[in-house]
Amino acid sequence: MPDTPTAPVILADEPGTFPHSVLAERHPAIIRQVRDTLPYGPGQRRALDALLAECTGGVIDPLPADAHDHERWRTWGMDAYAGRSWYDVPWLWSESWFYRRLLHAVDYFAPGPWQGIDPFRPSKRAELDSPATDEELAALDDLAGRPEEEQARALLHGSLWGNRADLGFRLSAEGAEEAAAVPALVADDSERLWPLLGAPGTGTLCLVADNAGRELVPDLLLVAHLLAHGRIGRAVLHVKPHPYYVSDATTADVVDAVRRLTAAEGAAGEYGRGLWAALRDGRLALRAHPFSCSPLPYAEMPDDLRADFAAAAVTVVKGDLNYRRLVGDRYWPPTTPFAGVTGYFPGPVAALRTLKSDVITGLAPATEAALVAAEGQRWRTGGTHALIQVRT
Ligand SMILES: O=P(O)(O)OC[C@@]1(O)O[C@H](CO)[C@@H](O)[C@@H]1O
């Protein structure tokens, strides 16, 4: 691994910064949204109110000793951070902790009637059922007659820009989606990705999914296309084992998305039936590893997950949060080489991400200078720029 100097870990302790606004504004908005969209009983509403007070002004209070994942969270740093302000621990950690505590408040893990009920399901379903999704699926028919290579490129870009549709992000950046009408890639290594996905392919693609709905649908379309055209032999789709970051995809969301596709007309329906068959015969496998909801960077991944990625021809890592975990949630100088910070990854890795937080690596000096000249630092968090970075 090239010798990469380290950089300061991002905390949320500075008012006026993006991480601080996530803890001080976005998390309270998410609690209010959850409280309003499902008819939770008095106990759950009290717990949500207590969480609101704790996450904005209180300290980290460990999970109850009988929580199923108490031991896991201890190894992930819970004891070390107990008693400290949410703002004073790594931002990556406190955000992840927020979602775990939210699930506790709504009895997601508690035996009883609310066990396994996704608090974010109403917003995920609304997005999947929206006319915008219909339009995107209908547009596939125009693509169907094009040369295969052109289709593959279009689907890769669909998967990349699908990351702009992020329900949690919309709570605090209304309008970002519309503002980004012109795709603006700040780094594009896609020419190094295609040889890893070249026909006749027998290799495995690992795709580490991010959001459900309008991101997961194009991710699945890309996988369906690569399988159907023999560019890969098999795909492994990593999803979250439980609801996370509002819109992150779980197995239930994959099932919803595949059913949505199979019910569609034309090319979308064909892709849907291909995915259904691939799930049934094992060419498309799902993983929901606990580490996918961990508050730690991928550099600290456990051995079984490492082995999964090591066996892939390439691992494609989707979205902003996965990028933060891939390169480390640090204030890297933007020109820090991507290959250096991902040198630990056990095989070729590609990041497909729209930029929604401060972390960035691998920019050419001229690109950084042009972005700063045009936008100050807004390009880092506005969701209007994207990147494709590859380390072979
Ligand atoms: O991973 P995703 O869905 O692309 O984005 C997740 C996100 O919306 O949440 C975090 C702030 O809460 C940021 O990392 C990012 O803006």
The ligand as an SDF file (V2000), in Angstrom:
LIG
                    3D

 16 16  0  0  0  0  0  0  0  0999 V2000
  -24.9170    7.3670    1.3800 O   0  0  0  0  0  0  0  0  0  0  0  0
  -25.8280    8.3040    0.6740 P   0  0  0  0  0  0  0  0  0  0  0  0
  -27.2380    7.8270    0.6800 O   0  0  0  0  0  0  0  0  0  0  0  0
  -25.3540    8.6570   -0.6900 O   0  0  0  0  0  0  0  0  0  0  0  0
  -25.8170    9.6820    1.4400 O   0  0  0  0  0  0  0  0  0  0  0  0
  -25.9270    9.6950    2.8180 C   0  0  0  0  0  0  0  0  0  0  0  0
  -26.0220   11.0940    3.3000 C   0  0  0  0  0  0  0  0  0  0  0  0
  -27.1790   11.7200    2.8160 O   0  0  0  0  0  0  0  0  0  0  0  0
  -26.0620   11.0090    4.6590 O   0  0  0  0  0  0  0  0  0  0  0  0
  -24.9280   11.6180    5.2360 C   0  0  0  0  0  0  0  0  0  0  0  0
  -25.3710   12.7480    6.0330 C   0  0  0  0  0  0  0  0  0  0  0  0
  -26.3620   12.3040    6.8630 O   0  0  0  0  0  0  0  0  0  0  0  0
  -23.9870   12.0190    4.1670 C   0  0  0  0  0  0  0  0  0  0  0  0
  -22.9640   11.0970    4.0980 O   0  0  0  0  0  0  0  0  0  0  0  0
  -24.7900   11.9280    2.9320 C   0  0  0  0  0  0  0  0  0  0  0  0
  -25.1240   13.2360    2.6080 O   0  0  0  0  0  0  0  0  0  0  0  0
  1  2  2  0
  2  3  1  0
  2  4  1  0
  2  5  1  0
  5  6  1  0
  6  7  1  0
  7  8  1  0
  7  9  1  0
  7 15  1  0
  9 10  1  0
 10 11  1  0
 10 13  1  0
 11 12  1  0
 13 14  1  0
 13 15  1  0
 15 16  1  0
M  END
$$$$
